[in-house]
Amino acid sequence: MSPLAKSKIATVGSGVMAEAMIAGILRGGLVQPDQIVASHQRAERREHLGRAYGIRTVAGNLEAVEGADVILFGIKPQMLGKVGREIGPHLRRGQLVLSVLAGATSTALTGILGHNQVVRSMPNTPARLGKGMTVWYATPECTPEQRAQAAALLGALGKELEVDDEKMVAMATAVSGTGPTYVFLVMEALIDAAVHLGFPRHIAHDLVIETLEGSTLFAKQSGLHPAELRNMVTSPGGTSAAALHELESGRLRTVLSEAVWAAYRRTVELGDQLEASVVPPTEPRAGRR
């Protein structure tokens, strides 16, 4: 039985990622539609979610979190202070808050919410197809049952990996979370190069997409190091060798490494900014910890 089988799930900030998570858990049969409630300010967004997934939708965040066992926190990072302080006083022990906010550390989340049973996660956009990669960290106060709930929910989006060092979530944000951006840019560049050679754009698109998909699947199933796979297709004096010479001359490896580091630094900066916005309460909230 799914760890979520008897759970009620609320989404606060029901945007693209929250919708992907709703679709994933319903596709996996982890819960039934009547176990999910989504909050959103816009009526047309609520109508879309209700019509597409058969779930209950509400305009107010407090109405959504009331009675929920798991709360998916999918708002924009800059809204954390406002929304967090709105729902924080109404959270109770036993409720799991699962955040997909970029850069939002567990310190910022627990400080603003006044609630310490929190999971910080970083999915990526392929999660919309159930092909995502999510790295997540649970605060020490999370129970084994809550960790199982988080694993089941995030597993519905693709692969999930729990880490015991929160720093790795920030690192994953720069690698897998931002990773599709790098891939899409390379994809775009290859398509443009094929068009420059003379292919019609629709043919160039298909050539590149299928090549990237096939290469990724080959690497995954072979289990070989990428360097071994590259050597397999690089003949002395051949076309691959000529192409690789240009890529290395252009510092491709270095540029990609610098891009990942830039994304990591920005993730840390966002976390520092959110933590700085936490104002310690003058008195502890009784019964909350």
N, C-alpha and C positions, 0 to 999 in steps of 0.2 A: 504494500500500500504506500502511496506517495506520502511523504512527510507533510504535504500541504493538503491532503485529502479532506480534512475537517477544518481547514483554516479559512478565515475571511481575509481577503486581500483588498487593500485600498491603494490607489495611485493618486499621488498629489503632484500636480504638474503633469497632465496626461498628454505629453507631446509625442514626438516621433519614437524616442527610445521606450517610453512607457507603453506605447501602442505595440511596439515590437515584443515587449515582455508579455503583454496581455495575449497577443496572438500566439506566442510560444507556449505559454502554460496551458492555453486552451487546446492548441494543436497536440500537445503531449498528454492531454487528458489528466493533468495534475489536479485541476479543480473544474467545477461546473461554472457556467456564466453567472449564475445567481450568487456565487461566492465572491464576485468581484464588483467593486464600486470605484468609479473614477470621477475625480473632481476636475472641473475646468470652468473658467469664467465665461468663455464664449459658447453661446447656445448652439451654434452650428457644429462646433467641435463635439459637444456632448451628443448631439443628434447622430453624428457620424459614428461615434464609438458605440452608441447604443444599437444603432441599426446594423453595423458590421459584425458585432460580437455578441449581441444579446445581453450585455451587462447593464447594471444600473449606473446611471450618471447623476451627478449633483453639481450645483454651482459652488457650494461652499466646502472649504477644506475640512472644517471641523465636523461637518456632517459625514464626510467620507471616512475620517479616521476613527470615529466613534464605533466601538465594537470590533475594529479590525485587529487581526492577529499579526499581519505583516503589512507594513506601510512602505510602498515604493516611492522614494523621494526623487522625482525627476524634474524638478524646477531648474531654472537657470541659476548659475552660481551667485549672480548678483542679487537674486531674490531670497537667498538663504536667510539673511537676517530678518526680513519682514515676515516671511512665511514660517520660519522656524519659531519665532517668538509668538506667532499666532497659535500654532498647534502645540507647542511645547508644554504649556501648562495643563493640557488636556490628555497628555500621554500617561500611560500607567505601566507599571512594571509587568513584564511578560509580553509587551508589544515589541516586535522587531522592526526597526527602521532600516531599510536597505536603500542606500544612497547611490545614485549613478552620476553625481555631480562632479565634473572635472575639477580637480584641485582641492576639493573640500576634504580636509583631514578629519580624522575621528575626533581630534581635539576641538576643531571648529564645530563639528556637528554636535558633539555631546555638550559643549559649552553653550551653544545657542539654544539647543533643544531642552537642556536640563534633563537629559535622558541618556543613559549610558549603554543600552542594549542596541548597538548600532553596527551595521556592516557597511564598509566603504568598498565600492566596486567600480571597475572601469571596463564596461563592455565596448565593443566597436560596432560600426554600422552593419557588417554582415550578419549581426544578430537578428536583423529583420528577416533573414532567410533561414534562421536556425543554424547558421554557419559561423557564428561569432566566436571570439576568444575573450573571456572575462577573467581577470585576476581580481581577487577580493581578500579583504582583511576584516576579521571580526574582533570587536573589543573583548577583553577578558571576561566581561560581565555576561556575554552571550552564552546561553545554555547549549549543551550538545544538540538539543531538539531544534533550537533556532539556527544553529550552524547547518543542520540537515535541511531545514527549510530553505536557507539561502542557497545551498548547493543544488537543491532540486530546482529552484526557481531559475537560477542562473544557468543551470545545465540545459534548461529548455531553450536557451538562446544559442547553444552550440557547446563548445568546450569551456570548462570552468576550472580554475586553479586557486585554491586557498593558500595564502602565504601567512607566515607568522611574523613577518617584518613588514610593517606598513609602508616603509620606504619603497618596497617592491611594487606597490600599486602605482606610485608616482612614476617609477621606472617603466612599468607596463603602459602607462598612459602615453609615454613618449615612443614606445615601440609598437605595441599592438593596438592601443587606442587610437593613436594618430597614424598608425601604419597604413590604413587604406588610402590616406592622402598621398603618401609616397608612391604607392602602387598606381593610383589613378594618374598621377603626374607622369610616371614612366609610360603608362599605357597611352596617354594622350600624345606624348612625344613620339612614340613608335608609330602611332597611327598617322601623325603629321609627316613623319619621315617616309612612310609608305606612299602617302599621297604625293609627296615631292618626287618619289620615284616614277609616279605615273598611274598608280592604282586609283580607281574611283573610291571615294571616301567610305562607302558602305562595305566594299570589299576589304579595304584596309582595316576597317573596324573589326570585321569578322576574323581576319588573319591574326590580328594581334590578340584579340580576346581568347580565341581558341588556343593560341600558342601559350599564352600565360596560364590559362586554366590547365592545359595538358602538362605543362612543365611543373606546375605546383603539385598536381596529382602524382606525377612521376617521382618527384622528390619525396613526397610523403610516403608513398608505397615502397620505394626502394630502400629507404632508411639510410641512404648514403650521404656523406658530407657533400654540400654543394660544390666544393672544389673538385671532388671526384667526378661529379656529374658534368661539370664544366669541361674537365679534361677529356671526358668521353667523347665530346663533340668538337674538340679543338684539334684539328690535324695540323701538323707542321706546314707552315707556309700557306694555310688554307684561309677561307673566308672568316671563320670565327677568330683565328689568330689576328687577322688584320683588324677586325672590329674591336677585339679586346685591347689591342695596342692603342687605339684612339680613346677608348673608355678610360684606360689607365692614365693616358696622357692628360685627359680632362679631369683627373682627380675624382672620379666617380665615388670611390670608396670613402675618401676623405669628406666629400661634400655630404654624403648620406650620413656619415658619422656625426658631422657637425649639425646636421638637421635634427637628428635624434637628441643630441645634447641641448639644442635650442628649445626643443619641445619639453624636455625634462626641466630645464631651468624655468620655463614659463609655468609649468605645473607647480613647481615649488613656490614660485612667486605668488600664484593664485592662492595656494594654501596659506602662505604667510599673511596675505591680505585678509583672508577670511578669519584666520585665527586672531588677527589684530582687532577685528570688529567684535570679538567676544567681550562682553562686559560682565565680569563676575557678579552674580546676584548678591545682594547685601545679606540675605539669609538663605540657607539651604531649603529646598522644597521638601517638606516632610513626606517621608514614605516613598520618595522618588528613586533613591539609590539603594 
